[in-house]
Amino acid sequence: QNGTSFHVFDQGRFAKEVLPKYFKHNNMASFVRQLNMYGFRKVVNIEQGGLVKPERDDTEFQHLCFLQGHEHLLEHIKR
C-alpha cells in the first residue's frame, strides 16, 4: 500500500502460476529462501506476534532498498 513491501496473497496459486514463468521450479519455500538470500524479510503482523498462523493466505516481504518509485536503489539488492 505504501510501496515499501510486496504481498503474495495466494501462495498456492503464486507457486503454480507465477514461479514457473520465472524460475525452474514452483516451490514457494525455495522462492522464500531466495528472497532471504537477497536480504528480503517477511513482515510479521504485530497483533498476532508472528506465533499464530494468519487467517488469510497473505505473506508480505520487504527490503530497505525495495521502494516504489526508487528504482535506482535496486542495484543495492545483492546476495
N, C-alpha and C positions, 0 to 999 in steps of 0.2 A: 504494500500500500504506500509506504513512504520511500520505496526504491532502495532499501538497504539490505534486502534479502529476496529469496525466491522460495516458492512453495511447490511441493508435489502433493496434490490433493488426492490422487488415487494411485497409490504405489503399484498395485497390480496392473492397472491399465497402462501406467507410465512404463513399467518394465516390459510389458508385452508389445506396446505400440511405438514407443519413442526410443528406448535404448537400442534396439536392433538397427535402427536407422543410422546411428552414430557410433556404435560400439560393436565389437564382435561377440557380444553377449546380451542377455536380457535379465541379468541378475542384479536386483536392486542393492543387495549387500555389497557387491563389487563396486557399484557406482558410488555408494556412500564411502567406501574405503578410498576410492579415487579422490572424491571431494576432500576427505580428511587429509590426504597427502598434499593437496594444494592449499591447505590452510582453511578450508571451509569448515564451519562448525554448526551443529544442529542447535537451533534455538529452542530452549526449554521453556515451557509455559510455567510461569511463576505460580499461578493458582494451584497447579497440580504438583508443583515441586519436582517435576520430572520423574516421579516414582510411580505414577498411575498412568496407564495407557489411555491416551485421549479417546474420546468417543468418536471423533471424526478421523478419517484416514488422511490427515494433513500433516506433512512434515515440512519444516521451514529450515533453510540453511542461510548462513550469512558469512561474509568475509569483509574485512576492513577495506579492501580495495575493489569490492564489487558494489558500485554505487551507480544508480540510474543517472544518466547524463554525464558521467565522468569516465568515458571510455579510455582516456589517457592513463587511468590507474590500472587497467587490466594487465599491462606489461609487468606489473609488480606481483602478479599472482604466479608463483613458481613452486615447483616441487621442493 
